[in-house]
């Protein structure tokens, strides 16, 4: 009986330890700021970082409007992330915003959206150009090579 209760205590300790690690990871995720990217049809864009998400959205829209001249649709298309990557592409008048946990995931998502857009909706879709890349810290890189050029297509 003593061996059985000792195993039971070990199992309980293992379960409690695992639950503590999961709750710490969840708490860390909730502590991260939101990163929001918006892009207008004319290619203007904005990035906002903050918490709550409404503050990050408002900052992204303000930045996009400041970049835009005249009328715009800043805020009509948004991508949000907490600790991930965001990519913005422009394909003529069309835009693609994609997110991923790492850069490779975000690029794959963007490429899949480009393919879907061309195959399902816009057969004569102009070549897509990457407008911006936002890393998990909110650092923006602009004017990268076309996504499909990086994959040898």
Phi, psi and omega in degrees: 000324181296319179296322180294316180291328177293320175296319180299316178296320179297318179295316179299317180297320179295316180296316180295317178298318178295318180296323180295318179295319179295316181291328176293316179297318179295319179296320179297321178296319181290339180279347181284146173286157173277142169247128182235135175239134171235147179221134179268164178302327183279003178096352175294148181213164177211150178235131176234141179231130178170179176217130006285174185300327180301322178295319180292321178296313181299318179295319179296318180294318177301315181295320178296315179296324179294327180282331186278147173249126181080204182294151179205171176239037178304132180098346180289328177237124182230149169231138181234150179206154171233095178082017178241189181258150175227134178238138175240124178245152174233127182236083187065238178274358182261150178229150178230124173244127184226146179237161176195158179293330173225173185299320181299317178297316180296318178295319179295318178298316179297317180297317178297321177293322177298315179297313179300316181301316181290315184286324188260332190232320188229082183301329180260036180301127176296159178304138180274139177241137176286128180265316180205157174229132180241123181276174184300339178271354180094009179283130184259133171242136182241163172056048173281164177299160178304141184304311183292336176294329181284342181255011175075021179272000000 
